[in-house]
Amino acid sequence: MRLNPLTAKKLRRFRSIRRGYFSFLLLCGLSLISLLGELLVNSRAIVVRYEGKWYFPTYGDIIPGTTFGFDYSYETNYRDLRDRFRQEGGDNWLLMPPIAFNPYENTPYEGVFKPAPPSWLGGPAGHLLGTDTTGRDIFARLFYGFRVAIFFALAFTVLTYLVGITIGCLMGFFGGKVDLFGQRLIEIWSNIPFLYTVIIIFSVIPATFTVPVRIFILLVILVLFSWTGMTYYMRTATYREKARDYTAAAIVLGAGTGRIIFNHILPNTISTIVTFIPFTVAAAITSITALDFLGFGLPPPTPSLGELLKQGTQTLTTAPWIVSSAFAALVFILTLVTFVGEAVREAFDPKKFTTYE
Amino acid sequence: MIASPNGSSPTARSSASASTPSTVDAPLLEIRGLKVHFPVKGGIFLRAKASCRAVDGIDLTIHPGETLGLVGESGCGKSTTGKAIVRLVEPTDGEILFQGRNLAEIPRRQLKPVRREIQMIFQDPAESLNSRHTVANILEEPFIIHGIGDAEFRRKKALELLERVGLTAAAADRFPFEFSGGQRQRIGIARAIALEPRLIICDEPVSALDVSIQSQVLNLLLDLQREMGLSYLFIAHDLAVVKHISDRVAVMYLGNIVEIAGADEIYRDPRHPYTRALLSAIPEPDPRRKRKRIVLSGDVPSPINPPPGCPFHTRCPHVQEQCRIQKPALRTTTEGHEVACHFDL
């Protein structure tokens, strides 16, 4: 199977737009690194060598302190263990991740007022960007906040497009009454105020729901209120492709509805849809951050950029490192995504490559 | 059948050809009183306010191995007629009898077996070939749709088809837009003959091509007809092309057929005033031969509100009172020559 030369040309063109292409690589790299985040930003050691035995605490159950000779049976504090091993000097050693904090732990320090400033501004050692108002490491919060945001945005994009493309395509393909009533329903649906719905739904969800379930509910609500925009593009694109002779040729050959939609219409409409994807991702990141900022987004204690921004604005004068790092991170991510979007749009510009004369 | 008098034509049709239609043969396709009216919708509930009478009651027959040319100016309903036969548009009324079955009444889902028998070639091959598919995909699709053979068989068939229409096997893995217009139309023809149909609707198959390519494609169509015993409904507005390929020619005007005759006869002895005007518009290559150019006044009336009586009466130079009231039916003047006119002009 040979790649369609037009697609190959578009990809070549995308690669030649260096700003967008490198943003894309950087974003992909960051996302992949964030998947291995537990090895890089974590309070658990990567590997522990103790009394001739190997331990890999990163993934799996907690290892109680008693295992390493502490007098407590809750999870080992590996930073303490590291300090102890150093003092003892023996053969025991452990390797901590570069950032030795997880995003949920509050680390109290004697004589330091929370939030603690970054280590290079006289704060406690290890906190590159300081801590937030409850003493959690800001770098860890940002890192995991990025992971949550980017994968939330990707999941949101996939689901939104799935629903939007399906419904838009059906309206365009069947036309007539399906289209007429579908359009009216969409008009009504898209006028339901989104924010109120989120507030109402979150106020009735029982507190017993776990954090992943709450995140999933938020995702579903966001998708339910966002798919309508895509239907407009798909509807018109489907109308256009349906009227073309290649579709007629397929009908004359006896192709069924499924075959016409999936083999003929969708592949020809998708190329315009692709250009929207980065902008949808950017919009999703923005809206999840905004919701978090307002307090209706990801449930606490999920690390999130919006929640940090909220803290940061409340402590603007006393702890400027919170808002500045959260703001810089958000701007950085959105800029990357937007650069990718620009490059994709440029590379897929249909005016540059027409397949039909 | 009338032999083409066009001596310059590379494949002048022989009256001794095996595909000679005869009145004794049962017709392959018989259209009776076909009407295609498109509703003109309006208002918030899109109710039909009026109807556009694209095809307004026509009768046609096509015999096995015959080519029927269908000519007329744009908007006269000739393409709609072709599309109605393959049910790309729904006939409003009338019968489309194909091998004795009325295609106008068969539910869409049950049409699939008939699809193998009737295929279509489109005007613009750039539009009619999906640019996302390779040529092999395009030519294998008919077999996939009808569940014929395995992947290996389909690939073999696709290569055979390419060879048959004069393309090399190397074309198989390329995409339609990598070919010239004539080559693309050959691919479109290969797809149409893949299932070995009996009838092919050719909807202006050469009008999007360069003149130099047109005759190659026409000759390919004629060769295939001879080899496979195909019948063609050849829709065109280029009268020279129609003359070259057709056995009989039907002239359409405003959704009605105004004249049907053998291809040679209609060019030699047009009887309907519209046909005469149409034929007088063919450019004459010899400047010494002066011909009277019949220029019609006015425009074609709208098919949404066609004139009463004869559809042509608004522009006819010989119009009489009767023409404004009574619509003339097709009547046979001489053997095989039918005219829809009240008078012998």
HADDOCK unambig.tbl for C-alpha pairs under 7 A between the chains (distance, minus, plus):
assign (segid A and resid 4 and name CA) (segid B and resid 132 and name CA) 6.93 0.50 0.50
assign (segid A and resid 244 and name CA) (segid B and resid 127 and name CA) 6.42 0.50 0.50
assign (segid A and resid 245 and name CA) (segid B and resid 127 and name CA) 5.44 0.50 0.50
assign (segid A and resid 245 and name CA) (segid B and resid 128 and name CA) 4.35 0.50 0.50
assign (segid A and resid 246 and name CA) (segid B and resid 127 and name CA) 6.00 0.50 0.50
assign (segid A and resid 246 and name CA) (segid B and resid 128 and name CA) 3.82 0.50 0.50
assign (segid A and resid 246 and name CA) (segid B and resid 129 and name CA) 5.14 0.50 0.50
assign (segid A and resid 246 and name CA) (segid B and resid 130 and name CA) 5.56 0.50 0.50
assign (segid A and resid 248 and name CA) (segid B and resid 88 and name CA) 6.88 0.50 0.50
assign (segid A and resid 249 and name CA) (segid B and resid 128 and name CA) 6.43 0.50 0.50
assign (segid A and resid 252 and name CA) (segid B and resid 86 and name CA) 6.38 0.50 0.50
assign (segid A and resid 252 and name CA) (segid B and resid 115 and name CA) 6.22 0.50 0.50
assign (segid A and resid 252 and name CA) (segid B and resid 119 and name CA) 6.39 0.50 0.50
assign (segid A and resid 252 and name CA) (segid B and resid 120 and name CA) 6.97 0.50 0.50
assign (segid A and resid 253 and name CA) (segid B and resid 115 and name CA) 5.86 0.50 0.50
assign (segid A and resid 253 and name CA) (segid B and resid 142 and name CA) 5.98 0.50 0.50
assign (segid A and resid 254 and name CA) (segid B and resid 112 and name CA) 5.25 0.50 0.50
assign (segid A and resid 254 and name CA) (segid B and resid 115 and name CA) 5.80 0.50 0.50
assign (segid A and resid 254 and name CA) (segid B and resid 145 and name CA) 6.70 0.50 0.50
assign (segid A and resid 255 and name CA) (segid B and resid 145 and name CA) 5.85 0.50 0.50
assign (segid A and resid 264 and name CA) (segid B and resid 130 and name CA) 6.89 0.50 0.50
assign (segid A and resid 267 and name CA) (segid B and resid 132 and name CA) 6.82 0.50 0.50
assign (segid A and resid 268 and name CA) (segid B and resid 132 and name CA) 6.99 0.50 0.50
assign (segid A and resid 355 and name CA) (segid B and resid 131 and name CA) 6.58 0.50 0.50
assign (segid A and resid 355 and name CA) (segid B and resid 177 and name CA) 6.34 0.50 0.50
assign (segid A and resid 356 and name CA) (segid B and resid 126 and name CA) 5.86 0.50 0.50
assign (segid A and resid 356 and name CA) (segid B and resid 127 and name CA) 6.41 0.50 0.50
